[in-house]
Amino acid sequence: MGQNDWEDNLKERPSKKLKGLQSTNSPLLILGSPCDLGVIRNGGKRGAKHGPAALMASFQSLVAPNDESTYDYQEFNPRNNDPNQFEKIQKDECQNFETLINIDDHAQKILHLGGGHDHIYPLASTLAKTFGPLLILNIDAHLDTRPDEVVHSGTPFRQIQNSSDLKLYQIGIHSFANGPENYEGMGTMEVLPPKPPAELDQDLTKILKANQDRLLILSVDCDGLDASFMPAVSAPNHYGLSQEHFEVILKRCQAFWSNSTRPQVMGLYEFNPIYDGLPQSCARYLAGQMYKFFYGETHE
Protein backbone atom coordinates (compact mmCIF):
# COMPACT_ATOMS: atom_id res chain seq x y z
CA MET A 1 0.00 0.00 0.00
CA GLY A 2 1.18 3.51 -0.78
CA GLN A 3 1.61 6.23 1.76
CA ASN A 4 -1.81 7.80 1.09
CA ASP A 5 -3.82 4.67 0.36
CA TRP A 6 -5.83 5.17 3.55
CA GLU A 7 -7.17 8.43 2.13
CA ASP A 8 -8.39 6.68 -1.02
CA ASN A 9 -9.98 3.98 1.11
CA LEU A 10 -12.02 6.59 2.99
CA LYS A 11 -13.20 8.16 -0.27
CA GLU A 12 -14.49 4.80 -1.49
CA ARG A 13 -16.86 4.29 1.43
CA PRO A 14 -20.53 4.38 0.37
CA SER A 15 -22.66 7.02 2.05
CA LYS A 16 -25.33 5.59 4.35
CA LYS A 17 -26.01 8.68 6.42
CA LEU A 18 -29.53 9.66 7.34
CA LYS A 19 -31.29 11.80 4.76
CA GLY A 20 -33.88 14.48 5.41
CA LEU A 21 -36.19 15.23 2.51
CA GLN A 22 -39.12 17.65 2.51
CA SER A 23 -42.51 16.70 1.07
CA THR A 24 -41.84 12.96 0.93
CA ASN A 25 -44.27 10.26 1.95
CA SER A 26 -42.16 9.31 4.92
CA PRO A 27 -44.00 8.22 8.07
CA LEU A 28 -41.35 10.11 10.05
CA LEU A 29 -41.82 13.85 10.58
CA ILE A 30 -39.42 16.22 12.32
CA LEU A 31 -40.66 19.68 13.26
CA GLY A 32 -38.05 22.30 14.12
CA SER A 33 -38.76 25.42 16.20
CA PRO A 34 -35.46 27.35 16.33
CA CYS A 35 -36.72 30.14 18.56
CA ASP A 36 -35.95 31.01 22.19
CA LEU A 37 -38.08 34.13 22.64
CA GLY A 38 -40.11 32.33 25.30
CA VAL A 39 -36.93 31.59 27.25
CA ILE A 40 -35.87 35.23 26.98
CA ARG A 41 -39.27 36.38 28.30
CA ASN A 42 -38.80 33.95 31.18
CA GLY A 43 -35.42 35.46 32.12
CA GLY A 44 -33.42 32.50 30.82
CA LYS A 45 -30.16 32.42 28.92
CA ARG A 46 -30.16 32.77 25.16
CA GLY A 47 -29.04 29.94 22.90
CA ALA A 48 -31.80 27.31 22.82
CA LYS A 49 -32.78 28.57 19.37
CA HIS A 50 -29.63 26.88 18.06
CA GLY A 51 -30.70 23.55 19.54
CA PRO A 52 -32.59 22.14 16.53
CA ALA A 53 -29.71 22.77 14.12
CA ALA A 54 -27.16 21.22 16.49
CA LEU A 55 -29.32 18.16 17.09
CA MET A 56 -30.01 17.68 13.39
CA ALA A 57 -26.29 17.90 12.59
CA SER A 58 -25.55 15.08 15.04
CA PHE A 59 -28.59 13.06 13.95
CA GLN A 60 -27.68 13.28 10.27
CA SER A 61 -24.20 11.92 10.99
CA LEU A 62 -25.69 8.60 12.11
CA VAL A 63 -25.86 5.56 9.86
CA ALA A 64 -29.24 4.90 8.28
CA PRO A 65 -30.85 1.57 9.25
CA ASN A 66 -31.64 0.89 5.59
CA ASP A 67 -31.25 2.48 2.17
CA GLU A 68 -34.76 3.94 2.22
CA SER A 69 -34.51 5.71 5.59
CA THR A 70 -35.82 9.21 4.95
CA TYR A 71 -37.87 11.63 6.98
CA ASP A 72 -39.68 14.90 6.45
CA TYR A 73 -38.09 17.95 8.06
CA GLN A 74 -40.23 21.06 8.40
CA GLU A 75 -39.25 24.17 10.31
CA PHE A 76 -41.15 27.05 11.86
CA ASN A 77 -38.86 30.07 12.00
CA PRO A 78 -40.72 33.28 12.88
CA ARG A 79 -39.95 36.30 10.77
CA ASN A 80 -40.55 38.54 13.77
CA ASN A 81 -38.02 38.13 16.59
CA ASP A 82 -39.54 40.75 18.88
CA PRO A 83 -40.28 39.25 22.34
CA ASN A 84 -43.14 41.75 22.64
CA GLN A 85 -44.87 39.96 19.75
CA PHE A 86 -44.58 36.54 21.39
CA GLU A 87 -48.33 35.88 21.64
CA LYS A 88 -48.76 36.51 17.90
CA ILE A 89 -45.77 34.29 17.13
CA GLN A 90 -47.37 31.46 19.13
CA LYS A 91 -50.59 31.85 17.11
CA ASP A 92 -48.58 31.76 13.88
CA GLU A 93 -46.82 28.59 15.02
CA CYS A 94 -50.16 26.96 15.80
CA GLN A 95 -51.41 27.77 12.30
CA ASN A 96 -48.16 26.51 10.81
CA PHE A 97 -48.41 23.19 12.65
CA GLU A 98 -52.07 22.78 11.68
CA THR A 99 -51.06 23.07 8.04
CA LEU A 100 -48.07 20.73 8.37
CA ILE A 101 -49.90 18.05 10.31
CA ASN A 102 -52.78 18.13 7.84
CA ILE A 103 -50.33 17.80 4.95
CA ASP A 104 -48.31 15.14 6.73
CA ASP A 105 -51.27 13.12 7.94
CA HIS A 106 -49.30 10.06 6.91
CA ALA A 107 -46.84 10.72 9.75
CA GLN A 108 -46.70 7.85 12.22
CA LYS A 109 -43.97 9.42 14.34
CA ILE A 110 -43.60 13.13 15.05
CA LEU A 111 -40.43 14.49 16.64
CA HIS A 112 -40.42 18.14 17.72
CA LEU A 113 -37.19 20.03 18.38
CA GLY A 114 -37.19 23.34 20.31
CA GLY A 115 -36.21 26.08 21.15
CA GLY A 116 -37.79 26.83 24.46
CA HIS A 117 -40.30 24.58 26.17
CA ASP A 118 -43.02 27.04 25.19
CA HIS A 119 -43.12 25.31 21.80
CA ILE A 120 -44.89 22.30 23.32
CA TYR A 121 -48.04 24.44 23.50
CA PRO A 122 -48.52 25.00 19.74
CA LEU A 123 -47.74 21.35 19.06
CA ALA A 124 -50.03 19.90 21.74
CA SER A 125 -52.96 22.21 21.05
CA THR A 126 -52.77 21.39 17.34
CA LEU A 127 -52.64 17.64 17.95
CA ALA A 128 -55.57 17.87 20.36
CA LYS A 129 -57.76 19.36 17.61
CA THR A 130 -57.03 16.40 15.35
CA PHE A 131 -56.65 13.47 17.73
CA GLY A 132 -58.62 14.42 20.83
CA PRO A 133 -57.68 14.00 24.52
CA LEU A 134 -54.01 14.27 25.42
CA LEU A 135 -51.74 12.41 27.80
CA ILE A 136 -48.43 14.18 28.37
CA LEU A 137 -45.47 12.78 30.27
CA ASN A 138 -43.19 15.70 30.99
CA ILE A 139 -39.54 15.26 31.99
CA ASP A 140 -38.49 18.46 33.69
CA ALA A 141 -37.18 20.12 36.82
CA HIS A 142 -39.88 22.79 36.54
CA LEU A 143 -43.63 22.37 36.24
CA ASP A 144 -43.88 25.07 33.54
CA THR A 145 -47.34 25.90 34.84
CA ARG A 146 -46.76 29.44 36.08
CA PRO A 147 -49.96 31.49 36.40
CA ASP A 148 -48.30 34.57 34.89
CA GLU A 149 -50.40 36.85 32.71
CA VAL A 150 -47.49 37.12 30.26
CA VAL A 151 -46.90 33.76 28.55
CA HIS A 152 -43.36 32.41 28.14
CA SER A 153 -41.36 29.18 28.43
CA GLY A 154 -42.65 28.67 31.97
CA THR A 155 -46.37 28.69 31.13
CA PRO A 156 -47.07 26.14 28.34
CA PHE A 157 -48.82 23.42 30.33
CA ARG A 158 -51.26 25.86 31.88
CA GLN A 159 -51.94 27.12 28.34
CA ILE A 160 -52.51 23.55 27.11
CA GLN A 161 -54.85 22.76 29.99
CA ASN A 162 -56.90 25.88 29.24
CA SER A 163 -57.40 24.82 25.61
CA SER A 164 -57.43 20.99 25.62
CA ASP A 165 -58.53 17.84 27.42
CA LEU A 166 -55.25 17.09 29.20
CA LYS A 167 -53.88 14.56 31.64
CA LEU A 168 -50.40 15.65 32.69
CA TYR A 169 -47.79 13.67 34.61
CA GLN A 170 -44.64 15.47 35.69
CA ILE A 171 -41.39 13.52 36.20
CA GLY A 172 -38.22 14.90 37.77
CA ILE A 173 -39.80 17.93 39.42
CA HIS A 174 -37.93 19.68 42.25
CA SER A 175 -39.87 21.40 45.02
CA PHE A 176 -37.07 23.95 45.36
CA ALA A 177 -37.58 24.97 41.72
CA ASN A 178 -41.35 25.53 41.88
CA GLY A 179 -43.47 27.91 43.90
CA PRO A 180 -46.78 26.70 45.43
CA GLU A 181 -48.79 28.77 42.94
CA ASN A 182 -47.50 26.57 40.10
CA TYR A 183 -49.42 23.59 41.52
CA GLU A 184 -52.71 25.43 41.91
CA GLY A 185 -55.52 25.24 39.38
CA MET A 186 -53.89 22.45 37.35
CA GLY A 187 -56.76 19.97 37.52
CA THR A 188 -55.63 16.34 37.33
CA MET A 189 -51.90 17.08 37.03
CA GLU A 190 -49.81 14.61 39.02
CA VAL A 191 -46.19 14.93 40.08
CA LEU A 192 -44.44 11.57 40.32
CA PRO A 193 -42.10 11.41 43.34
CA PRO A 194 -38.41 10.52 42.84
CA LYS A 195 -38.00 6.76 42.54
CA PRO A 196 -35.45 4.23 41.28
CA PRO A 197 -35.90 3.40 37.58
CA ALA A 198 -37.52 0.02 38.21
CA GLU A 199 -40.19 1.55 40.47
CA LEU A 200 -40.78 4.38 38.02
CA ASP A 201 -41.32 1.77 35.32
CA GLN A 202 -44.06 0.15 37.42
CA ASP A 203 -45.79 3.50 37.97
CA LEU A 204 -45.67 4.36 34.28
CA THR A 205 -47.08 0.96 33.33
CA LYS A 206 -50.16 1.65 35.47
CA ILE A 207 -50.55 5.23 34.22
CA LEU A 208 -50.31 4.31 30.56
CA LYS A 209 -52.67 1.35 30.91
CA ALA A 210 -55.28 3.67 32.43
CA ASN A 211 -55.00 6.18 29.56
CA GLN A 212 -54.97 4.03 26.45
CA ASP A 213 -57.64 6.16 24.78
CA ARG A 214 -55.43 9.29 24.70
CA LEU A 215 -52.72 10.60 22.39
CA LEU A 216 -49.41 10.24 24.26
CA ILE A 217 -46.79 12.98 24.02
CA LEU A 218 -43.40 12.53 25.67
CA SER A 219 -42.14 16.05 26.39
CA VAL A 220 -38.49 16.34 27.40
CA ASP A 221 -37.16 19.58 28.82
CA CYS A 222 -33.47 18.78 28.80
CA ASP A 223 -32.85 20.53 32.11
CA GLY A 224 -34.78 17.68 33.70
CA LEU A 225 -31.78 15.45 32.92
CA ASP A 226 -28.79 15.28 35.23
CA ALA A 227 -25.99 17.77 34.58
CA SER A 228 -23.41 14.98 34.82
CA PHE A 229 -24.30 14.03 31.23
CA MET A 230 -26.52 16.98 30.16
CA PRO A 231 -24.82 20.27 31.06
CA ALA A 232 -25.88 21.87 27.75
CA VAL A 233 -28.93 23.66 29.10
CA SER A 234 -29.55 27.14 30.41
CA ALA A 235 -30.30 25.81 33.92
CA PRO A 236 -28.09 22.73 34.63
CA ASN A 237 -29.69 20.23 36.99
CA HIS A 238 -27.50 18.96 39.82
CA TYR A 239 -30.15 16.41 40.81
CA GLY A 240 -31.72 15.43 37.52
CA LEU A 241 -32.93 12.18 36.02
CA SER A 242 -30.30 9.64 35.05
CA GLN A 243 -29.76 8.05 31.65
CA GLU A 244 -31.32 4.89 33.08
CA HIS A 245 -34.44 6.85 34.08
CA PHE A 246 -34.73 8.27 30.56
CA GLU A 247 -34.28 4.83 29.00
CA VAL A 248 -37.08 3.40 31.15
CA ILE A 249 -39.44 6.25 30.24
CA LEU A 250 -38.77 6.05 26.50
CA LYS A 251 -39.12 2.26 26.40
CA ARG A 252 -42.37 2.37 28.33
CA CYS A 253 -43.73 5.03 25.93
CA GLN A 254 -42.68 2.94 22.94
CA ALA A 255 -44.57 -0.04 24.34
CA PHE A 256 -47.67 2.17 24.64
CA TRP A 257 -47.27 3.59 21.14
CA SER A 258 -46.85 0.13 19.61
CA ASN A 259 -50.44 -0.64 20.64
CA SER A 260 -51.92 2.72 19.61
CA THR A 261 -53.38 3.83 16.28
CA ARG A 262 -52.51 7.47 17.01
CA PRO A 263 -49.17 9.10 16.07
CA GLN A 264 -46.14 8.65 18.29
CA VAL A 265 -44.98 12.07 19.50
CA MET A 266 -41.85 13.19 21.33
CA GLY A 267 -40.45 16.69 21.88
CA LEU A 268 -36.94 17.75 22.93
CA TYR A 269 -36.70 21.27 24.34
CA GLU A 270 -34.31 23.70 26.04
CA PHE A 271 -31.15 22.06 24.67
CA ASN A 272 -28.57 24.87 24.51
CA PRO A 273 -25.57 23.89 22.36
CA ILE A 274 -23.66 26.98 23.49
CA TYR A 275 -22.96 25.06 26.70
CA ASP A 276 -22.11 21.75 25.04
CA GLY A 277 -18.47 20.67 25.15
CA LEU A 278 -16.06 20.38 22.25
CA PRO A 279 -16.88 16.67 21.72
CA GLN A 280 -20.59 17.64 21.48
CA SER A 281 -21.43 14.78 23.84
CA CYS A 282 -24.83 16.25 24.77
CA ALA A 283 -25.94 16.67 21.16
CA ARG A 284 -24.70 13.18 20.36
CA TYR A 285 -26.58 11.69 23.31
CA LEU A 286 -29.84 13.35 22.30
CA ALA A 287 -29.33 12.40 18.66
CA GLY A 288 -29.06 8.81 19.85
CA GLN A 289 -32.44 9.15 21.60
CA MET A 290 -33.91 10.61 18.41
CA TYR A 291 -32.61 7.56 16.56
CA LYS A 292 -34.14 5.20 19.14
CA PHE A 293 -37.46 7.03 18.89
CA PHE A 294 -37.60 6.61 15.12
CA TYR A 295 -35.90 3.27 14.56
CA GLY A 296 -35.75 1.45 17.90
CA GLU A 297 -32.74 -0.36 19.29
CA THR A 298 -32.24 -2.97 16.56
CA HIS A 299 -33.29 -3.36 12.94
CA GLU A 300 -33.12 -6.01 10.26
C-alpha positions as CSV (number, residue, x, y, z in Angstrom):
1,M,0.0,0.0,0.0
2,G,1.2,3.5,-0.8
3,Q,1.6,6.2,1.8
4,N,-1.8,7.8,1.1
5,D,-3.8,4.7,0.4
6,W,-5.8,5.2,3.6
7,E,-7.2,8.4,2.1
8,D,-8.4,6.7,-1.0
9,N,-10.0,4.0,1.1
10,L,-12.0,6.6,3.0
11,K,-13.2,8.2,-0.3
12,E,-14.5,4.8,-1.5
13,R,-16.9,4.3,1.4
14,P,-20.5,4.4,0.4
15,S,-22.7,7.0,2.1
16,K,-25.3,5.6,4.3
17,K,-26.0,8.7,6.4
18,L,-29.5,9.7,7.3
19,K,-31.3,11.8,4.8
20,G,-33.9,14.5,5.4
21,L,-36.2,15.2,2.5
22,Q,-39.1,17.6,2.5
23,S,-42.5,16.7,1.1
24,T,-41.8,13.0,0.9
25,N,-44.3,10.3,1.9
26,S,-42.2,9.3,4.9
27,P,-44.0,8.2,8.1
28,L,-41.3,10.1,10.1
29,L,-41.8,13.9,10.6
30,I,-39.4,16.2,12.3
31,L,-40.7,19.7,13.3
32,G,-38.1,22.3,14.1
33,S,-38.8,25.4,16.2
34,P,-35.5,27.3,16.3
35,C,-36.7,30.1,18.6
36,D,-36.0,31.0,22.2
37,L,-38.1,34.1,22.6
38,G,-40.1,32.3,25.3
39,V,-36.9,31.6,27.3
40,I,-35.9,35.2,27.0
41,R,-39.3,36.4,28.3
42,N,-38.8,34.0,31.2
43,G,-35.4,35.5,32.1
44,G,-33.4,32.5,30.8
45,K,-30.2,32.4,28.9
46,R,-30.2,32.8,25.2
47,G,-29.0,29.9,22.9
48,A,-31.8,27.3,22.8
49,K,-32.8,28.6,19.4
50,H,-29.6,26.9,18.1
51,G,-30.7,23.5,19.5
52,P,-32.6,22.1,16.5
53,A,-29.7,22.8,14.1
54,A,-27.2,21.2,16.5
55,L,-29.3,18.2,17.1
56,M,-30.0,17.7,13.4
57,A,-26.3,17.9,12.6
58,S,-25.6,15.1,15.0
59,F,-28.6,13.1,13.9
60,Q,-27.7,13.3,10.3
61,S,-24.2,11.9,11.0
62,L,-25.7,8.6,12.1
63,V,-25.9,5.6,9.9
64,A,-29.2,4.9,8.3
65,P,-30.8,1.6,9.3
66,N,-31.6,0.9,5.6
67,D,-31.3,2.5,2.2
68,E,-34.8,3.9,2.2
69,S,-34.5,5.7,5.6
70,T,-35.8,9.2,5.0
71,Y,-37.9,11.6,7.0
72,D,-39.7,14.9,6.4
73,Y,-38.1,18.0,8.1
74,Q,-40.2,21.1,8.4
75,E,-39.3,24.2,10.3
76,F,-41.2,27.0,11.9
77,N,-38.9,30.1,12.0
78,P,-40.7,33.3,12.9
79,R,-40.0,36.3,10.8
80,N,-40.6,38.5,13.8
81,N,-38.0,38.1,16.6
82,D,-39.5,40.8,18.9
83,P,-40.3,39.3,22.3
84,N,-43.1,41.7,22.6
85,Q,-44.9,40.0,19.8
86,F,-44.6,36.5,21.4
87,E,-48.3,35.9,21.6
88,K,-48.8,36.5,17.9
89,I,-45.8,34.3,17.1
90,Q,-47.4,31.5,19.1
91,K,-50.6,31.8,17.1
92,D,-48.6,31.8,13.9
93,E,-46.8,28.6,15.0
94,C,-50.2,27.0,15.8
95,Q,-51.4,27.8,12.3
96,N,-48.2,26.5,10.8
97,F,-48.4,23.2,12.7
98,E,-52.1,22.8,11.7
99,T,-51.1,23.1,8.0
100,L,-48.1,20.7,8.4
101,I,-49.9,18.0,10.3
102,N,-52.8,18.1,7.8
103,I,-50.3,17.8,4.9
104,D,-48.3,15.1,6.7
105,D,-51.3,13.1,7.9
106,H,-49.3,10.1,6.9
107,A,-46.8,10.7,9.7
108,Q,-46.7,7.9,12.2
109,K,-44.0,9.4,14.3
110,I,-43.6,13.1,15.1
111,L,-40.4,14.5,16.6
112,H,-40.4,18.1,17.7
113,L,-37.2,20.0,18.4
114,G,-37.2,23.3,20.3
115,G,-36.2,26.1,21.2
116,G,-37.8,26.8,24.5
117,H,-40.3,24.6,26.2
118,D,-43.0,27.0,25.2
119,H,-43.1,25.3,21.8
120,I,-44.9,22.3,23.3
121,Y,-48.0,24.4,23.5
122,P,-48.5,25.0,19.7
123,L,-47.7,21.3,19.1
124,A,-50.0,19.9,21.7
125,S,-53.0,22.2,21.1
126,T,-52.8,21.4,17.3
127,L,-52.6,17.6,17.9
128,A,-55.6,17.9,20.4
129,K,-57.8,19.4,17.6
130,T,-57.0,16.4,15.4
131,F,-56.7,13.5,17.7
132,G,-58.6,14.4,20.8
133,P,-57.7,14.0,24.5
134,L,-54.0,14.3,25.4
135,L,-51.7,12.4,27.8
136,I,-48.4,14.2,28.4
137,L,-45.5,12.8,30.3
138,N,-43.2,15.7,31.0
139,I,-39.5,15.3,32.0
140,D,-38.5,18.5,33.7
141,A,-37.2,20.1,36.8
142,H,-39.9,22.8,36.5
143,L,-43.6,22.4,36.2
144,D,-43.9,25.1,33.5
145,T,-47.3,25.9,34.8
146,R,-46.8,29.4,36.1
147,P,-50.0,31.5,36.4
148,D,-48.3,34.6,34.9
149,E,-50.4,36.9,32.7
150,V,-47.5,37.1,30.3
151,V,-46.9,33.8,28.6
152,H,-43.4,32.4,28.1
153,S,-41.4,29.2,28.4
154,G,-42.6,28.7,32.0
155,T,-46.4,28.7,31.1
156,P,-47.1,26.1,28.3
157,F,-48.8,23.4,30.3
158,R,-51.3,25.9,31.9
159,Q,-51.9,27.1,28.3
160,I,-52.5,23.6,27.1
161,Q,-54.8,22.8,30.0
162,N,-56.9,25.9,29.2
163,S,-57.4,24.8,25.6
164,S,-57.4,21.0,25.6
165,D,-58.5,17.8,27.4
166,L,-55.3,17.1,29.2
167,K,-53.9,14.6,31.6
168,L,-50.4,15.7,32.7
169,Y,-47.8,13.7,34.6
170,Q,-44.6,15.5,35.7
171,I,-41.4,13.5,36.2
172,G,-38.2,14.9,37.8
173,I,-39.8,17.9,39.4
174,H,-37.9,19.7,42.3
175,S,-39.9,21.4,45.0
176,F,-37.1,24.0,45.4
177,A,-37.6,25.0,41.7
178,N,-41.3,25.5,41.9
179,G,-43.5,27.9,43.9
180,P,-46.8,26.7,45.4
181,E,-48.8,28.8,42.9
182,N,-47.5,26.6,40.1
183,Y,-49.4,23.6,41.5
184,E,-52.7,25.4,41.9
185,G,-55.5,25.2,39.4
186,M,-53.9,22.5,37.4
187,G,-56.8,20.0,37.5
188,T,-55.6,16.3,37.3
189,M,-51.9,17.1,37.0
190,E,-49.8,14.6,39.0
191,V,-46.2,14.9,40.1
192,L,-44.4,11.6,40.3
193,P,-42.1,11.4,43.3
194,P,-38.4,10.5,42.8
195,K,-38.0,6.8,42.5
196,P,-35.5,4.2,41.3
197,P,-35.9,3.4,37.6
198,A,-37.5,0.0,38.2
199,E,-40.2,1.5,40.5
200,L,-40.8,4.4,38.0
201,D,-41.3,1.8,35.3
202,Q,-44.1,0.2,37.4
203,D,-45.8,3.5,38.0
204,L,-45.7,4.4,34.3
205,T,-47.1,1.0,33.3
206,K,-50.2,1.6,35.5
207,I,-50.5,5.2,34.2
208,L,-50.3,4.3,30.6
209,K,-52.7,1.4,30.9
210,A,-55.3,3.7,32.4
211,N,-55.0,6.2,29.6
212,Q,-55.0,4.0,26.5
213,D,-57.6,6.2,24.8
214,R,-55.4,9.3,24.7
215,L,-52.7,10.6,22.4
216,L,-49.4,10.2,24.3
217,I,-46.8,13.0,24.0
218,L,-43.4,12.5,25.7
219,S,-42.1,16.0,26.4
220,V,-38.5,16.3,27.4
221,D,-37.2,19.6,28.8
222,C,-33.5,18.8,28.8
223,D,-32.8,20.5,32.1
224,G,-34.8,17.7,33.7
225,L,-31.8,15.4,32.9
226,D,-28.8,15.3,35.2
227,A,-26.0,17.8,34.6
228,S,-23.4,15.0,34.8
229,F,-24.3,14.0,31.2
230,M,-26.5,17.0,30.2
231,P,-24.8,20.3,31.1
232,A,-25.9,21.9,27.8
233,V,-28.9,23.7,29.1
234,S,-29.5,27.1,30.4
235,A,-30.3,25.8,33.9
236,P,-28.1,22.7,34.6
237,N,-29.7,20.2,37.0
238,H,-27.5,19.0,39.8
239,Y,-30.1,16.4,40.8
240,G,-31.7,15.4,37.5
241,L,-32.9,12.2,36.0
242,S,-30.3,9.6,35.0
243,Q,-29.8,8.1,31.6
244,E,-31.3,4.9,33.1
245,H,-34.4,6.8,34.1
246,F,-34.7,8.3,30.6
247,E,-34.3,4.8,29.0
248,V,-37.1,3.4,31.1
249,I,-39.4,6.3,30.2
250,L,-38.8,6.0,26.5
251,K,-39.1,2.3,26.4
252,R,-42.4,2.4,28.3
253,C,-43.7,5.0,25.9
254,Q,-42.7,2.9,22.9
255,A,-44.6,0.0,24.3
256,F,-47.7,2.2,24.6
257,W,-47.3,3.6,21.1
258,S,-46.9,0.1,19.6
259,N,-50.4,-0.6,20.6
260,S,-51.9,2.7,19.6
261,T,-53.4,3.8,16.3
262,R,-52.5,7.5,17.0
263,P,-49.2,9.1,16.1
264,Q,-46.1,8.7,18.3
265,V,-45.0,12.1,19.5
266,M,-41.8,13.2,21.3
267,G,-40.4,16.7,21.9
268,L,-36.9,17.8,22.9
269,Y,-36.7,21.3,24.3
270,E,-34.3,23.7,26.0
271,F,-31.1,22.1,24.7
272,N,-28.6,24.9,24.5
273,P,-25.6,23.9,22.4
274,I,-23.7,27.0,23.5
275,Y,-23.0,25.1,26.7
276,D,-22.1,21.8,25.0
277,G,-18.5,20.7,25.2
278,L,-16.1,20.4,22.2
279,P,-16.9,16.7,21.7
280,Q,-20.6,17.6,21.5
281,S,-21.4,14.8,23.8
282,C,-24.8,16.2,24.8
283,A,-25.9,16.7,21.2
284,R,-24.7,13.2,20.4
285,Y,-26.6,11.7,23.3
286,L,-29.8,13.4,22.3
287,A,-29.3,12.4,18.7
288,G,-29.1,8.8,19.9
289,Q,-32.4,9.1,21.6
290,M,-33.9,10.6,18.4
291,Y,-32.6,7.6,16.6
292,K,-34.1,5.2,19.1
293,F,-37.5,7.0,18.9
294,F,-37.6,6.6,15.1
295,Y,-35.9,3.3,14.6
296,G,-35.8,1.4,17.9
297,E,-32.7,-0.4,19.3
298,T,-32.2,-3.0,16.6
299,H,-33.3,-3.4,12.9
300,E,-33.1,-6.0,10.3
